[in-house]
Amino acid sequence: MELSKQVVCTKCRGSGAKSPDHVKKCKRCKGKGVVIVQHQLGPGFVQQMQQECDVCNGKGKIVKSKCAVCSGKRVVHGTDDITIDVERGMADGHRITFPRAGDQMEDIDVAPGDVVYTVRTAAHKRFTRRGNDLYMTQPLTLAEAISGFSKTFKHLDAHTVSLKRTKITQPNFVQKIEQEGMPHHEFPSEHGDLYVTYNVIIPTKLSDTQRSDIANVLSGVQGHTEL
């Protein structure tokens, strides 16, 4: 992405002057940026203190003619292209830091600050992430819940995951599938687990024949249900 920020003026190379000849040593501080001042504390008592030169503002130099590009500010508006690599397994809230990529201050001796990007993960229609584990809900018909099923779906990286049960599946039953969660950021070959909650869809209407058939089936297996 393109980053808008302050950069050192390339015309004057951060001097703020029209040319090197227009930069002169401050006569008051003799280029040191600081001066010694004396304060009379009382009869016979004098205190000496070092303070920033009030003529050159501590820079030690005086600009006689300002740079036409930066108007003597030493910095100009610029842009920088930054490539942000979102690595496998990065969690929501992960911070990606670019050291010293921030604004350059007018005092070019002060290092620029950092630029920090924070990863924000958009919600997914199928999966919810908690740590490195993933959670999803899989609907089942009543027939599938009773007689078993075999299903497949495409994972986030497009590989196929199989869901299979031969036993009766109760509503809200949770099946754990190991190593089908998110990759660990520092160790992407390792993954969290996938937890599948089965949502059994109960019919809202049944015909008399269907009621009779279900009653006959249930009466035959009553007390022998295997989960």
C-alpha positions in Angstrom: 0.0 0.0 0.0 1.0 3.6 -0.5 2.0 5.4 2.7 1.7 9.2 2.9 4.2 10.9 5.2 6.9 13.6 5.7 10.3 12.8 4.1 13.6 14.6 4.1 13.7 17.3 1.3 15.9 15.9 -1.5 16.6 19.4 -2.8 18.5 20.7 0.2 19.1 17.2 1.8 17.6 18.3 5.0 19.6 21.5 5.5 16.7 23.8 4.8 19.0 26.1 2.9 19.0 27.2 -0.7 22.5 25.9 -1.1 25.4 24.8 1.2 26.8 28.3 0.9 23.7 29.7 2.6 24.3 27.8 5.8 26.5 29.7 8.3 27.8 28.8 11.7 25.9 30.6 14.5 28.1 33.4 15.8 26.5 33.5 19.2 27.1 29.8 20.2 30.0 29.3 17.6 28.2 26.3 16.2 27.7 24.4 19.5 24.0 25.0 19.7 24.3 25.9 23.4 25.5 29.0 25.3 26.6 29.6 28.9 24.6 32.2 30.7 25.1 33.7 34.2 22.6 34.5 36.8 23.3 36.8 39.8 21.9 35.0 42.9 23.1 37.6 45.3 26.1 39.7 46.3 29.2 37.7 45.3 27.1 34.7 44.1 26.9 33.9 40.4 25.3 30.8 38.9 26.4 29.6 35.4 24.0 27.6 33.3 24.1 26.0 29.9 21.1 26.5 27.8 19.9 26.2 24.2 21.1 29.0 21.9 18.2 31.4 21.3 19.6 32.6 18.0 19.9 29.3 16.1 17.4 27.4 18.4 20.1 24.9 19.3 21.0 23.9 15.7 24.4 25.7 15.7 23.8 27.0 12.2 21.9 29.9 10.6 20.2 29.6 7.3 20.7 32.8 5.3 18.5 31.8 2.4 15.8 29.1 2.6 15.3 26.2 0.3 12.6 27.0 -2.3 11.2 23.5 -2.2 10.7 22.9 1.6 10.7 26.6 2.6 13.4 25.9 5.1 11.4 23.2 6.9 13.8 20.5 5.9 11.0 18.1 5.2 8.3 17.8 2.4 5.2 15.7 1.8 6.0 12.4 0.2 4.9 8.8 -0.3 6.4 5.4 0.3 5.3 2.0 -0.9 5.0 -0.6 1.8 4.4 -4.3 1.3 2.4 -5.9 4.1 2.8 -9.7 4.3 -0.1 -11.4 6.2 1.5 -14.7 7.2 -0.4 -18.0 7.6 -2.1 -18.2 11.0 -1.9 -14.5 12.0 -4.6 -13.8 14.5 -7.0 -10.9 14.7 -5.2 -8.0 16.4 -1.7 -9.1 15.3 0.6 -6.1 14.9 3.0 -5.7 11.9 5.7 -3.1 12.6 7.8 -1.2 10.1 10.6 0.4 12.1 11.3 4.1 11.4 8.8 4.2 8.5 6.8 7.1 10.0 7.0 10.8 9.5 10.4 12.5 9.4 10.4 15.4 11.9 11.8 18.8 11.0 14.6 18.0 13.4 16.2 15.5 11.0 18.5 14.3 13.8 15.5 12.7 15.4 14.7 9.3 14.0 11.3 8.8 12.5 8.7 6.7 14.5 7.4 3.3 13.5 4.5 2.5 11.3 2.3 -0.2 12.9 -0.4 -2.1 11.0 -3.0 -4.2 12.9 -4.6 -7.2 11.3 -8.4 -7.2 11.5 -10.1 -10.4 10.4 -13.5 -10.1 8.6 -16.2 -12.5 9.8 -16.6 -15.7 7.8 -20.0 -17.2 6.9 -19.0 -20.7 7.9 -16.1 -20.6 10.4 -15.5 -18.9 13.7 -12.0 -18.7 15.1 -11.0 -19.1 18.7 -7.2 -19.2 19.2 -6.1 -21.7 16.6 -9.3 -23.7 16.7 -12.1 -23.3 14.3 -15.8 -23.8 15.0 -18.7 -24.4 12.5 -22.3 -25.6 12.4 -23.4 -28.4 10.0 -27.2 -28.9 9.4 -28.5 -32.4 9.2 -31.9 -33.8 8.1 -33.7 -36.0 10.6 -33.0 -39.0 8.4 -29.3 -38.2 8.4 -29.3 -37.8 12.2 -30.9 -41.2 12.6 -29.4 -43.3 9.9 -25.9 -41.7 9.6 -24.3 -39.6 6.8 -21.2 -38.9 4.8 -20.5 -35.3 3.7 -17.7 -33.2 2.4 -17.0 -29.5 2.3 -14.2 -27.2 1.0 -11.9 -25.8 3.7 -10.5 -22.2 3.7 -7.5 -23.4 1.7 -9.8 -25.3 -0.7 -8.8 -28.8 0.4 -11.7 -31.2 1.0 -12.8 -32.2 4.5 -14.9 -35.3 5.2 -17.7 -35.5 7.8 -19.0 -39.0 8.5 -21.0 -40.7 11.2 -22.7 -44.1 11.3 -24.2 -43.6 14.8 -27.3 -41.6 15.7 -26.4 -37.9 16.0 -28.2 -36.0 18.7 -29.1 -32.3 18.1 -26.1 -30.0 19.0 -23.7 -32.9 19.1 -20.1 -31.7 18.7 -17.6 -33.6 16.7 -13.8 -32.8 17.0 -11.7 -33.2 13.9 -8.0 -32.9 14.8 -5.6 -30.8 12.8 -8.3 -29.1 10.7 -8.1 -25.7 12.5 -6.0 -22.7 11.7 -2.2 -23.0 11.2 -0.1 -21.8 14.1 1.5 -18.6 13.1 5.1 -19.4 14.2 4.7 -23.1 13.2 2.4 -23.2 10.1 2.8 -26.9 9.7 0.9 -27.4 12.9 -2.8 -26.7 13.1 -5.5 -26.3 15.7 -8.6 -28.5 15.7 -12.0 -28.1 14.0 -15.2 -28.4 16.1 -18.4 -29.2 14.2 -21.8 -28.7 15.9 -24.6 -30.6 14.2 -27.9 -28.8 13.9 -30.7 -31.4 13.3 -33.5 -29.9 11.3 -36.8 -31.2 12.7 -39.7 -31.2 10.2 -42.5 -28.8 10.9 -45.2 -31.0 9.3 -45.7 -34.8 8.8 -48.3 -36.7 6.9 -50.2 -39.5 8.6 -48.2 -42.1 6.7 -44.9 -40.5 7.8 -46.1 -40.3 11.4 -47.1 -44.0 11.3 -43.7 -45.0 9.7 -41.7 -43.1 12.3 -43.8 -44.5 15.2 -43.2 -48.0 13.9 -39.4 -47.4 13.6 -39.1 -45.9 17.0 -41.2 -48.5 18.7 -38.8 -51.1 17.3 -35.6 -49.4 18.6 -37.0 -47.9 21.8 -34.5 -48.5 24.6 -31.8 -49.6 22.2 -30.7 -46.2 20.8 -26.9 -46.2 20.3 -25.2 -42.8 20.4 
